Amino acid sequence: MVSMTSRHWAAAAEDDGAGEGDGALMDRIARREVGALRELYDRHARRAMAIAMRILRDKSAAEDVVQETFLDVWRRVAQFDVQRGDAAAWVITIARSRAIDRLRASGKAARVIEAASEMLIPASEPLPSEGTERRRDQVRIAAALGELPAEQRQTIELAYFDGLSQSEIAIRTGNPLGTVKARVKLAMTKLTRLLTPQEA
Amino acid sequence: MNCKEFKDLAPALALRALDESERLGCENHLLSTAPHDGCHEIESQTRLMASRLAGVLPEHPLRRRVWQAIERRLEASGAAPAAVRRRRRHTGRPPATGSPA
């Protein structure tokens, strides 16, 4: 199922008018071609910036995260394994992880716990500049999130888009930790079911 | 931690929503050489799922200086100075002389 998902996303990247696939770019980065890193940056940096901005809510800090993310890609390209996910997923995972590290190190998470989470659903309109397949994907993901019960959706948003841990979400929402854990599991299971292409 | 416990925590691991002790427990479980019951597959699947959620956000523009800073750091590290210079010759992109990001 995982490899099917990867193939689907790789195909989506090609549909996006991206030309050379991300996999080929990663091969070139492994051969130390800076131009390939620049192409990968042009494709995915804006998405990495979006998630870093959402978590950190600070433009300079988010730009630092993007910078560190692509330097990480350069340094760790040998660890990239296409069987474990495509390059876009890898970039986003690194960026989000670095943003959360920065958030937790700065102690800002406590402030976020107190703040109301900005609800993301329904998703804002995609930018016209974004590729057709990306727009379709954005609509699909928003629709899938919209199908979650409100409390599960809120839990996912606090975890993913605000970078809170389950314990912090329990404090923020006043729900028992066990309830939060159950909601995370149920929500992710449902999202996976809704967003994973089914083999014919 | 056994495989069932790992699989229960995998979605939260993918979201980076576990407390530190649970996260370390999961990572140690994945590193364990004992036979697994689909743990690595679940970890990949949930991680991919989580990364895909970022797709709901509108893309955010970046200032040119972000790439310039990356290029400057690659050069400073000696990682690929020749490649940077070669690419500049071919693309005509401006040299990375802006202020640090």
Interface residues (C-beta under 8 A of the other chain):
Chain A: M1 V2 T5 S6 R32 E33 V34 G35 L37 R38 Y41 A45 R46 R47 M49 A50 I51 M53 R54 S60 A62 E63 D64 V66 Q67 F70 L71 W74 Q83 R84 G85 A88 A89 W90 I92 T93 R96 S97 I100 L120 A123 S124 E125 P126 L127 S129 E130 R134 D137 Q138 I141 A142 L145 I156 A159 Y160 F161 G163 L164 S165 Q166 S167 I169 K181 V184 K185 A187 M188 T189 L191 T192 L195 T196
Chain B: D8 P11 A12 A14 L15 R16 A17 L18 D19 E41 S44 Q45 T46 R47 L48 M49 A50 S51 R52 L53 A54 G55 V56 L57 P58 E59 H60 P61 L62 R63 R65 V66 W67 A69 I70 E71 R73 L74 A79 A80 A83 V84 R87 H90 T91 A101
